[in-house]
Amino acid sequence: MIEEVRDRLYRIEVPLPNSPLKELNSFVIKADNRNLIIDTGFNREVCWETMQKGLAELKIDLSRTDFMITHMHADHSGLVTRLATENSKIYFSRIDAKVYDKDNSWKDMIDYAQINGFPPDELMKALHNHPGYKYSPKTVPKFNLIDDNDIIEIGDYRLKCIATPGHTEGHICLYDEDKKILFSGDHILYDITPHIESWSYQINSLKNYMESLDKVYHLPVDIVLPGHRTFFNDLKSRIDELKEHHLIRADEVMDVLGRTEKNAYDIASGMTWDIDCEKWEDFPIAQKWFATGEAIAHLRYLESEGRVKRKTDKNIITFSPANN
């Protein structure tokens, strides 16, 4: 499905099979000299075919097209190396680009998941079912690295890059001040809550996310164009809802913890999740992975707030109430 959102600004809905996200919003800005595609979909044939069809319908010449990837996740970055030509610039966060460093491996995440209670016999299955492992670009893109406050100009669109760490460490939103348009990537979604996970205790993802919500709160915006689902207008109300949601989730983590000492995997198993499974054992392995990462993010946030304490003296890291 193709929709003209504003003058010479289009959305292509890219299907994401077997994902609770359902589809990706790929935005295309069409201009006389250069075009810009914001986010691309998984590196899967169904996504590739949809993008090819949509771009052909819009008469997009890929040799005159640049790309902006809001963050590293495969549903946004997966197709970029297949779509980009040797003439294309690929704008990408300097911070998220580190995920493509040869020193950065999935092994670190696997080890981290294991010390947080993820069952060792399920780790490789979790990895091989992870969409980032399966559907990322097969070659490392040549990036045009961008930072906070950089400007990307395409036609009469002037897009300011706003660093919004949280969903990923290097997530970037785009803001056109004159047109009052915010491309929010996965920083702010309307129908669903952005996933905030943590796979490093050095990074307080949820605290960063809350601060990033504050950073865009007062922007004059007529329309928010997120990476998934519905467009919306009331930015402040949605940010208020998201902040309240995460504070409620943090309280839920405290309730699951009670007066006990538990690891993140066990805490995740006791939390409520919007998934069509009656019990934790029935969760798809990838969803268990995401749930554990989200539990860790909330535990790290609670630790920084002085509400829980972390014990690292054994093979498995555990948490308990700070006043226990």
VMD Tcl script that draws the C-alpha trace (Angstrom):
set ca {
  {0.00 0.00 0.00}
  {1.28 3.47 -0.96}
  {-0.05 6.66 0.56}
  {0.84 10.29 -0.14}
  {1.28 11.81 3.32}
  {2.32 15.32 2.31}
  {3.39 16.92 -0.93}
  {5.97 14.55 -2.50}
  {6.19 12.54 0.74}
  {4.92 8.96 0.58}
  {4.56 5.95 2.83}
  {5.15 2.41 1.58}
  {3.77 -0.20 4.01}
  {6.28 -3.04 4.11}
  {4.95 -6.31 5.60}
  {6.84 -7.89 8.50}
  {5.53 -11.49 8.56}
  {5.34 -13.24 11.94}
  {6.22 -10.01 13.73}
  {3.87 -8.36 16.25}
  {4.83 -5.06 14.57}
  {2.88 -6.20 11.44}
  {4.49 -3.77 9.00}
  {7.12 -1.07 8.63}
  {6.39 2.45 7.44}
  {9.04 3.23 4.82}
  {8.89 6.92 3.92}
  {9.92 8.22 0.52}
  {10.63 11.88 -0.21}
  {10.62 12.50 -3.92}
  {12.53 15.52 -5.23}
  {13.81 16.78 -8.57}
  {17.49 16.05 -7.99}
  {17.68 13.46 -5.20}
  {15.18 11.23 -3.42}
  {15.34 10.01 0.17}
  {14.09 6.72 1.58}
  {13.68 6.58 5.37}
  {13.93 2.93 6.61}
  {13.64 -0.15 4.42}
  {12.22 -3.34 6.01}
  {13.77 -6.73 6.74}
  {16.20 -8.37 4.35}
  {13.45 -10.80 3.27}
  {11.99 -11.45 -0.16}
  {8.48 -10.33 0.81}
  {9.90 -6.96 1.97}
  {12.14 -6.69 -1.09}
  {9.25 -7.34 -3.48}
  {7.01 -4.78 -1.73}
  {9.71 -2.12 -1.83}
  {10.53 -2.84 -5.48}
  {6.87 -2.58 -6.44}
  {6.28 0.59 -4.44}
  {9.37 2.36 -5.70}
  {8.52 1.44 -9.29}
  {5.01 2.82 -8.83}
  {6.50 6.07 -7.51}
  {8.99 6.09 -10.41}
  {11.95 6.31 -8.03}
  {15.36 6.17 -9.72}
  {17.56 4.42 -7.14}
  {20.71 5.86 -8.75}
  {19.44 9.26 -7.59}
  {18.27 8.11 -4.17}
  {19.79 8.39 -0.69}
  {18.78 6.54 2.47}
  {18.27 7.45 6.10}
  {18.15 4.60 8.61}
  {16.66 5.74 11.93}
  {18.33 2.94 13.90}
  {20.13 -0.36 13.57}
  {17.26 -2.86 13.94}
  {16.84 -5.17 10.98}
  {13.24 -4.17 10.22}
  {14.58 -0.68 9.47}
  {18.03 -1.43 8.02}
  {17.75 -4.89 6.48}
  {17.26 -3.99 2.82}
  {19.47 -0.94 2.59}
  {22.47 -2.59 0.91}
  {20.23 -4.26 -1.68}
  {18.46 -1.00 -2.54}
  {21.39 1.41 -2.41}
  {23.49 2.03 -5.53}
  {27.10 3.20 -5.74}
  {25.71 6.75 -6.03}
  {23.64 6.50 -2.84}
  {24.47 8.02 0.52}
  {23.32 6.00 3.53}
  {22.80 8.29 6.52}
  {23.17 6.41 9.80}
  {23.90 7.15 13.44}
  {27.58 7.18 14.37}
  {26.64 5.38 17.61}
  {24.48 2.61 16.09}
  {27.11 2.05 13.39}
  {29.26 0.43 16.09}
  {27.05 -2.65 15.86}
  {28.78 -3.38 12.55}
  {32.28 -3.26 14.07}
  {34.13 -6.55 13.74}
  {34.75 -6.50 17.51}
  {31.01 -6.40 18.16}
  {29.58 -9.91 18.15}
  {26.39 -11.70 19.07}
  {28.51 -13.70 21.53}
  {28.52 -10.75 23.95}
  {24.71 -10.69 23.98}
  {24.53 -14.46 24.38}
  {26.93 -14.37 27.35}
  {25.00 -11.48 28.90}
  {21.67 -13.28 28.48}
  {23.13 -16.37 30.17}
  {24.33 -14.49 33.26}
  {20.84 -12.98 33.51}
  {19.23 -16.40 33.81}
  {18.38 -17.26 30.19}
  {18.51 -21.09 29.99}
  {21.82 -22.14 28.38}
  {20.14 -24.84 26.27}
  {17.86 -22.23 24.68}
  {20.48 -19.59 23.91}
  {21.46 -20.68 20.41}
  {17.83 -21.27 19.48}
  {17.07 -17.73 20.67}
  {19.91 -16.36 18.57}
  {18.89 -18.17 15.40}
  {15.29 -17.00 15.83}
  {16.28 -13.39 16.44}
  {15.15 -11.19 13.51}
  {18.32 -9.13 13.78}
  {20.39 -12.26 13.26}
  {18.26 -13.56 10.39}
  {17.25 -10.44 8.45}
  {20.04 -7.86 8.76}
  {22.04 -6.64 5.72}
  {24.36 -9.39 4.54}
  {27.16 -6.92 3.79}
  {28.28 -3.97 5.88}
  {26.88 -0.77 4.35}
  {29.14 2.19 3.63}
  {27.60 4.76 5.96}
  {27.48 8.52 5.90}
  {27.70 8.91 9.68}
  {25.45 11.48 11.33}
  {25.18 13.06 14.76}
  {22.74 15.09 16.81}
  {21.69 18.36 15.07}
  {23.00 17.39 11.62}
  {20.79 18.49 8.72}
  {19.67 16.41 5.73}
  {18.15 18.43 2.88}
  {16.07 16.74 0.17}
  {13.97 18.97 -2.13}
  {12.16 21.44 0.10}
  {12.40 19.15 3.14}
  {14.99 20.19 5.71}
  {15.39 17.39 8.23}
  {17.17 17.96 11.52}
  {18.66 14.86 13.13}
  {17.68 14.51 16.79}
  {19.59 11.92 18.81}
  {17.04 10.01 20.89}
  {18.80 7.13 22.68}
  {16.62 4.53 24.36}
  {15.11 2.10 21.86}
  {18.69 1.80 20.61}
  {21.68 3.74 21.86}
  {22.00 5.60 18.56}
  {18.35 6.07 17.57}
  {17.71 9.24 15.53}
  {14.46 11.09 14.83}
  {14.09 13.58 11.96}
  {12.33 16.91 12.41}
  {11.27 19.40 9.75}
  {10.71 22.62 11.69}
  {8.99 24.52 8.87}
  {6.59 21.70 7.97}
  {6.19 20.64 11.63}
  {6.75 16.97 10.77}
  {8.48 14.52 13.13}
  {9.71 11.21 11.73}
  {9.86 9.36 15.05}
  {11.24 5.98 13.97}
  {10.65 3.62 16.91}
  {11.16 6.34 19.52}
  {7.45 7.17 19.72}
  {4.76 4.84 18.40}
  {1.02 5.35 18.74}
  {-0.76 1.97 18.79}
  {1.99 0.06 20.55}
  {4.74 0.79 23.05}
  {8.33 0.96 21.77}
  {10.44 -1.91 23.07}
  {13.12 -0.78 25.51}
  {15.66 -3.48 26.30}
  {19.11 -3.58 27.83}
  {21.96 -5.95 27.05}
  {24.63 -4.05 28.98}
  {24.64 -2.77 32.55}
  {26.81 0.13 31.38}
  {23.77 1.55 29.55}
  {20.63 2.65 31.39}
  {18.33 2.31 28.36}
  {15.09 3.23 30.09}
  {16.53 6.32 31.80}
  {17.96 7.40 28.44}
  {14.58 6.78 26.82}
  {12.71 8.90 29.36}
  {15.18 11.74 28.83}
  {14.85 11.40 25.04}
  {11.06 11.69 25.37}
  {11.58 14.94 27.26}
  {13.95 16.14 24.55}
  {11.23 16.15 21.86}
  {8.28 16.94 24.13}
  {8.01 20.64 23.29}
  {8.63 20.43 19.52}
  {5.89 22.18 17.53}
  {4.50 19.23 15.56}
  {1.48 18.89 13.27}
  {2.03 15.22 12.46}
  {4.18 12.40 13.84}
  {5.24 9.75 11.31}
  {6.38 6.65 13.25}
  {8.21 3.58 12.00}
  {5.17 1.36 12.55}
  {1.39 1.64 12.54}
  {-0.65 4.83 12.77}
  {0.30 8.48 12.23}
  {-0.80 10.85 14.98}
  {-0.91 14.52 15.96}
  {-0.83 14.94 19.74}
  {2.84 14.38 20.52}
  {2.72 15.56 24.14}
  {-0.21 13.33 25.13}
  {1.45 10.27 23.64}
  {4.73 11.01 25.42}
  {2.85 11.39 28.71}
  {1.23 7.99 28.12}
  {4.55 6.32 27.32}
  {6.26 7.70 30.41}
  {3.38 6.58 32.62}
  {3.44 3.13 30.99}
  {7.09 2.59 31.89}
  {6.65 3.80 35.45}
  {3.77 1.32 35.83}
  {5.97 -1.42 34.35}
  {8.72 -0.57 36.81}
  {6.22 -0.92 39.67}
  {5.14 -4.26 38.22}
  {8.74 -5.46 38.29}
  {8.86 -4.53 41.98}
  {5.64 -6.50 42.58}
  {7.05 -9.58 40.79}
  {10.23 -9.28 42.84}
  {8.33 -8.97 46.12}
  {10.68 -9.65 49.05}
  {12.68 -12.23 47.09}
  {15.88 -12.40 45.08}
  {15.43 -13.28 41.39}
  {17.24 -13.15 38.07}
  {15.97 -11.12 35.11}
  {14.70 -14.15 33.17}
  {12.55 -15.29 36.09}
  {11.26 -11.75 36.63}
  {10.31 -11.50 32.95}
  {8.39 -14.76 33.25}
  {6.24 -13.22 35.99}
  {5.43 -9.98 34.15}
  {2.36 -9.42 31.96}
  {2.91 -9.40 28.20}
  {0.60 -8.56 25.32}
  {1.08 -11.88 23.56}
  {-1.39 -14.61 22.65}
  {0.03 -17.28 24.98}
  {-1.48 -18.58 28.19}
  {1.79 -19.23 29.98}
  {5.47 -18.28 29.77}
  {6.49 -21.74 28.60}
  {4.41 -21.24 25.43}
  {6.13 -17.97 24.43}
  {8.10 -18.11 21.16}
  {11.79 -18.13 22.01}
  {12.39 -14.73 20.37}
  {9.66 -13.17 22.54}
  {11.27 -14.64 25.67}
  {14.49 -12.96 24.58}
  {12.83 -9.56 24.08}
  {10.92 -9.89 27.36}
  {14.11 -10.64 29.27}
  {15.87 -7.66 27.68}
  {12.95 -5.42 28.67}
  {12.98 -6.74 32.23}
  {16.71 -5.96 32.46}
  {16.10 -2.39 31.23}
  {13.52 -1.82 33.96}
  {15.72 -3.45 36.61}
  {18.67 -1.24 35.61}
  {16.38 1.81 35.82}
  {15.12 0.74 39.26}
  {18.69 0.20 40.39}
  {19.60 3.75 39.34}
  {16.57 4.99 41.29}
  {17.79 3.17 44.40}
  {14.84 0.76 44.49}
  {16.64 -2.53 43.75}
  {20.13 -3.86 44.33}
  {22.09 -6.11 42.00}
  {24.16 -9.08 43.17}
  {27.02 -10.14 40.91}
  {28.98 -12.52 43.16}
  {27.61 -15.71 41.54}
  {27.35 -17.09 38.01}
  {23.84 -15.70 37.61}
  {23.13 -12.03 38.39}
  {20.18 -11.51 40.73}
  {18.15 -8.59 42.00}
  {16.37 -7.90 45.25}
  {14.54 -4.91 46.77}
  {17.02 -2.30 48.01}
  {15.48 -2.31 51.49}
  {15.49 -6.12 51.81}
}
mol new
graphics top color blue
foreach p $ca { graphics top sphere $p radius 0.5 }
foreach p [lrange $ca 0 end-1] q [lrange $ca 1 end] { graphics top cylinder $p $q radius 0.2 }
display resetview
